[in-house]
């Protein structure tokens, strides 16, 4: 009986684990060995401003670090990666030059007040609810396509966290 206990326990865990992995929307576990993009959103600028702000989550399910080099979009003349840094107690926006590392089995969370995209000179009129294509380019040559939803100026972006309520729009602050 004692020799059968590990087999019995293992036999019970497999159905539980596979049922959990297939429920609902895809999770990091479902794409555990891949790079993936979630919650891609672009907040349109207010009247009189020229640039939109982009936010997304990049999950690196690989064991090795992935290095984001750039983001491209056919909808904008320019897309740059920026991050907020503290300089003598003052928050300053700085362009990311070179690579933006994403450690293995970790995520890059682009949020207001942190790492974000600055998208300038839209090539055509854009409206809230529209979708635009983004392409994330990595130093390995890998390119990942993502579709970003356009949000009206002042709209809060999707709150990304693990567990119940992931993807709830309006809980983040701009």
N, C-alpha and C positions, 0 to 999 in steps of 0.2 A: 504494500500500500504506500509506504513512504517513497519508494522508487517511482511510483506513478504520479505523485503529487506535482512535481514540476511539469509533467506533460499535461495534466489536467488544468493547472493554472494557465499555462501557455495557450492551451486550446481554448480557454474561455476568453483570454485577452485578445486574440486575433480578431474574432467577430466584433468585439467592442471597438477596437482601434479602427477597423476598416469602416464600420458604420459611422464613426465620428469623422473620419477623413472625407467622407463623401457627402455629408450633410451641408446644405446651404451653399453660399457663395464660396468660390475658391479662396483658400487661405494660404499663408506662407508655407504651411505643412504640405499642401497639395502640390506646390511647385518648389519643394525643398532644395532641389539641386540646380535651380535656375535663377537668372536675373529676371525680375518682373517689375512692372510699374502699376501702381494703384492710385486712385483718387487724383487724377490729373485735372487741375482746374486753373483757369486763368481769370483773374478779376480785372474787368475792363476799367480803364482810367476814368476819373471824374472829368467833367467838362474843363477844358483848359490845360489838361495834362496830356502828355504825348505817349507815355509808356504804360503798359499793362504789367501786372505782377502774376507770375505763374508759380503754382505749388503742386507738388506730387510726392509720392513715396516710392522709393526704389528699394526693393527687397533683394539682397544678395544671398541666395541660398547655397552658394558654393562655399567650399572651405577656404578658398583663397580670396584675397582682397581684389575688388574690381575698382578700376579707376575711371571715373567719368571725366571725359575731356571736354565735351560740348553738347549743346542741345540745338537742334535745327527745327525750323518750321517754314513751310511754304507760304504761310499766312502772314509772316512778318519779315521785314528786311533784316532785322537783327534780333538775336536771342543771346543773352549773356547770363552767366551764373554769378550771383552776388551773395555775400553773407554779411551779417551785422557783427561788428566787433566792438568791444569796449576799449576806448582809448582815453585814459585819465578820467574815467567815469562818464565819458560821453559816448553814446552809441553812434558808430559811423558805418555807413554802407561801403563795402569794398568789393571790387570785382575779383572773382577767383581767377587767378592766372595759373596755368598748368593743369594739374589733375585735381580732382576732388575724390579722395579715397573713400571707398565703402568697404569696411572690413567684412571678412567672410562670416556668414550666418548672422548678418546684421542688416539694418535698414538705414537709408538716408531719408530723413523726414524733412521735407521742405515746408516751412511754416512762416507766417508773418513774424518779423522780428528775428529771423534766423536765416538759413540758406534759402534762397528763392531765385526765380528766373525774372529777368527784366526783358520784356518783349517790346520792341519799338517799331514804329512805322508800319502799321498794318497795310497790307497790299490791297485790301478792299474793305468796305464797310462791314463791321462786325457787330453782332447783337447778342444780348444775353440769351442763353439757350442754344446758340450755335455751337458747333463742334469744330475744332481745328486739329490737324495732325502735328505731332511732335516726334522727333527722332532723337533718341539719346545715343551718343557716340562714345565708345569706350576705347582706351588705349590699345586694347587687344584687337581692335578692328570690328568688334561686335557692335551691331546697331539694333536698337530696340525701338519699334514703332509704338506710339501711344496716342490715344485720342483724348484731347482735353476739352472739357465743357467750359463755355464762357459764362461767367457770372457778372451780374450788374455791379457797378461801382458800389463799394460799401458793404457788399454781401460777405458774410463770414464763410470761410472755406470749411470743407468736411473735416470733422474731428476724427483723426485716425488713432486708434488704440486697439489693443488686442482684447478680445472677449466680446461680450454682449454690447450692442450699440455701436460697433465699428461702422463708420460711414455715415454717421448722423450729421447732416448739414446744419450749420447755424450755431454750433457749440464753440467754434473757434472765434477769436476776436481779431479784427483788423486794426 
